[in-house]
Amino acid sequence: MTLLRRLGNKSKIAKDVQAHFPQHKQYIELFFGAGGMFFNKPKARYNIVNDMDSEVYNLFCVVREDKDALTQCIKRMPIHADLWNYWKSNAETDPVLRAVRFLFLSNFGYMGKPETLLIGANNTAKILLDSIDETFDYLFQVYFTNCDFREFFRLVSFKDDKEREDTLVYSDSPYIDTDNNYGELGG
């Protein structure tokens, strides 16, 4: 499942990496990004994911809280250079439009970056629409935070040592030149 295309997405190697994960009842992911690792593993009993990027956080909150509006907006979205250029230099404040803008700039951008519009035979809009329900279902009962990882650890508490031992913290930190790819564009 891949709703969001981003640099560094681990979807293609997730199973290989997860082969090294210990058994765990709680899963914590510090740098969620596109969720390539999370969406390609069996859910733990308790799941907490975090991403400081407010565009990522907004997108997945919209999927969870207003997926029907998101779906309708994507269905009506024209895919052309005028909209691409407009959204490259104009932000949206409405959460649904902001999520659609983020998906458009990410998923229709060459190599997942909002520099060059890429339209191909793979029908990216259909892929997005097909992924929304699955993403919505997977995010059920997942706690999502939006803060710096250092602050995140101040928020998390464990009731005892056993709970701490049953927790896997996955930390694949952001890569050079991937910080705030979209925020610089007026977002």
C-alpha positions as CSV (number, residue, x, y, z in Angstrom):
1,M,0.0,0.0,0.0
2,T,1.4,3.3,-1.0
3,L,-0.7,6.5,-0.7
4,L,2.2,8.9,-0.5
5,R,5.3,8.8,-2.7
6,R,8.3,10.4,-1.0
7,L,12.1,10.1,-1.1
8,G,13.3,7.4,1.2
9,N,10.1,5.4,1.2
10,K,10.9,1.9,2.5
11,S,7.9,0.1,0.9
12,K,10.1,-2.0,-1.5
13,I,12.5,-3.1,1.2
14,A,10.2,-3.2,4.2
15,K,9.9,-7.0,4.4
16,D,13.7,-7.5,4.3
17,V,14.2,-4.9,7.1
18,Q,11.3,-6.4,9.2
19,A,12.9,-9.8,9.1
20,H,15.3,-8.3,11.7
21,F,12.5,-6.9,14.0
22,P,12.1,-8.6,17.3
23,Q,8.6,-9.7,18.5
24,H,6.8,-6.7,19.9
25,K,3.4,-5.6,21.3
26,Q,3.9,-1.9,20.8
27,Y,5.4,-0.3,17.7
28,I,6.7,3.2,17.6
29,E,7.9,5.0,14.5
30,L,9.7,8.3,15.0
31,F,10.0,9.5,11.4
32,F,6.8,8.2,9.7
33,G,7.1,9.9,6.3
34,A,5.1,8.0,3.7
35,G,4.7,5.1,6.2
36,G,6.5,2.6,3.9
37,M,7.6,0.5,6.8
38,F,4.5,0.8,8.9
39,F,2.0,0.0,6.1
40,N,3.9,-3.0,5.1
41,K,4.1,-4.8,8.4
42,P,1.5,-6.5,10.6
43,K,0.1,-4.1,13.0
44,A,1.2,-4.4,16.6
45,R,-1.3,-4.4,19.4
46,Y,-0.4,-0.7,20.0
47,N,1.0,1.6,17.4
48,I,2.3,5.1,17.7
49,V,3.7,7.0,14.7
50,N,5.2,10.4,14.5
51,D,6.3,12.9,11.9
52,M,7.3,16.5,12.5
53,D,6.4,17.4,8.9
54,S,3.0,19.0,9.2
55,E,2.1,18.2,5.6
56,V,2.5,14.4,6.4
57,Y,0.6,14.8,9.6
58,N,-2.2,16.7,7.9
59,L,-2.5,14.2,5.1
60,F,-2.9,11.2,7.3
61,C,-5.3,13.1,9.7
62,V,-7.5,13.9,6.7
63,V,-7.4,10.3,5.6
64,R,-8.6,9.3,9.0
65,E,-11.1,12.1,9.7
66,D,-12.4,13.1,6.2
67,K,-11.5,10.4,3.7
68,D,-14.8,10.9,1.7
69,A,-14.0,14.6,1.1
70,L,-10.4,13.7,0.2
71,T,-11.6,11.1,-2.3
72,Q,-14.1,13.4,-3.9
73,C,-11.5,16.2,-4.2
74,I,-9.0,13.8,-5.9
75,K,-11.7,12.6,-8.3
76,R,-12.5,16.2,-9.3
77,M,-8.8,17.4,-9.4
78,P,-7.6,18.4,-12.8
79,I,-4.2,17.1,-13.5
80,H,-2.4,19.7,-15.5
81,A,0.6,22.1,-15.4
82,D,-1.5,25.2,-14.4
83,L,-2.6,23.5,-11.2
84,W,0.9,22.2,-10.6
85,N,2.4,25.6,-11.0
86,Y,-0.2,27.2,-8.9
87,W,0.3,24.8,-6.0
88,K,4.1,25.0,-6.3
89,S,3.8,28.7,-5.2
90,N,0.5,28.8,-3.3
91,A,-0.4,27.0,0.0
92,E,-3.9,25.8,1.0
93,T,-5.3,26.3,4.5
94,D,-8.3,24.0,4.2
95,P,-7.0,20.6,5.5
96,V,-8.6,18.6,2.7
97,L,-7.2,20.9,-0.1
98,R,-3.9,21.0,1.7
99,A,-3.8,17.2,1.7
100,V,-4.7,17.0,-2.0
101,R,-2.0,19.6,-2.8
102,F,0.6,17.6,-0.9
103,L,-0.4,14.4,-2.6
104,F,-0.4,16.1,-6.0
105,L,3.0,17.7,-5.6
106,S,4.5,14.5,-4.2
107,N,2.9,11.8,-6.2
108,F,2.9,13.5,-9.6
109,G,6.4,14.9,-9.1
110,Y,9.4,13.3,-10.7
111,M,11.1,11.2,-8.1
112,G,8.5,12.3,-5.5
113,K,9.8,15.9,-5.5
114,P,7.7,18.9,-6.4
115,E,10.0,20.2,-9.1
116,T,8.8,18.6,-12.4
117,L,5.3,17.4,-13.2
118,L,5.3,13.8,-14.3
119,I,2.3,12.2,-16.0
120,G,2.6,8.7,-17.2
121,A,0.7,5.6,-18.1
122,N,0.6,4.4,-14.5
123,N,-2.6,6.4,-13.7
124,T,-1.4,8.0,-10.4
125,A,-4.8,9.3,-9.6
126,K,-6.4,5.8,-9.7
127,I,-3.5,4.5,-7.6
128,L,-4.2,7.2,-5.0
129,L,-8.0,6.5,-5.0
130,D,-7.4,2.8,-4.6
131,S,-5.0,3.4,-1.6
132,I,-7.2,5.7,0.4
133,D,-9.6,3.1,1.9
134,E,-6.8,0.7,2.7
135,T,-4.8,3.5,4.4
136,F,-7.9,4.6,6.3
137,D,-8.5,1.0,7.6
138,Y,-4.9,0.5,8.6
139,L,-4.7,3.8,10.5
140,F,-7.6,2.7,12.8
141,Q,-6.5,2.9,16.4
142,V,-3.1,4.2,15.5
143,Y,-1.9,7.2,17.6
144,F,-0.3,9.8,15.4
145,T,1.8,12.7,16.8
146,N,3.4,15.6,15.1
147,C,6.5,16.8,16.9
148,D,10.2,16.7,17.0
149,F,11.5,13.2,18.0
150,R,13.1,14.6,21.1
151,E,9.8,16.0,22.3
152,F,8.1,12.8,21.3
153,F,10.1,10.8,23.8
154,R,9.0,13.2,26.5
155,L,5.4,12.4,25.7
156,V,5.7,8.6,25.7
157,S,5.4,6.8,29.0
158,F,5.5,3.1,29.8
159,K,3.6,1.6,32.7
160,D,6.4,-0.8,33.6
161,D,9.6,-2.4,32.4
162,K,7.7,-5.3,30.6
163,E,5.9,-2.8,28.5
164,R,9.1,-1.0,27.6
165,E,10.7,-4.4,26.7
166,D,7.7,-5.3,24.4
167,T,8.2,-2.1,22.4
168,L,10.0,-1.7,19.1
169,V,11.1,1.8,18.2
170,Y,11.8,2.1,14.5
171,S,13.9,5.1,13.6
172,D,14.8,5.8,10.0
173,S,15.7,9.4,10.2
174,P,15.2,11.9,7.3
175,Y,17.7,12.0,4.6
176,I,19.8,14.9,3.5
177,D,17.8,17.1,1.1
178,T,14.5,15.7,2.1
179,D,13.7,18.1,5.0
180,N,10.7,20.3,4.2
181,N,10.6,19.6,0.5
182,Y,7.0,20.9,0.3
183,G,6.9,23.6,3.0
184,E,9.3,25.7,1.0
185,L,6.7,26.0,-1.7
186,G,4.5,28.3,0.3
187,G,3.1,25.6,2.7
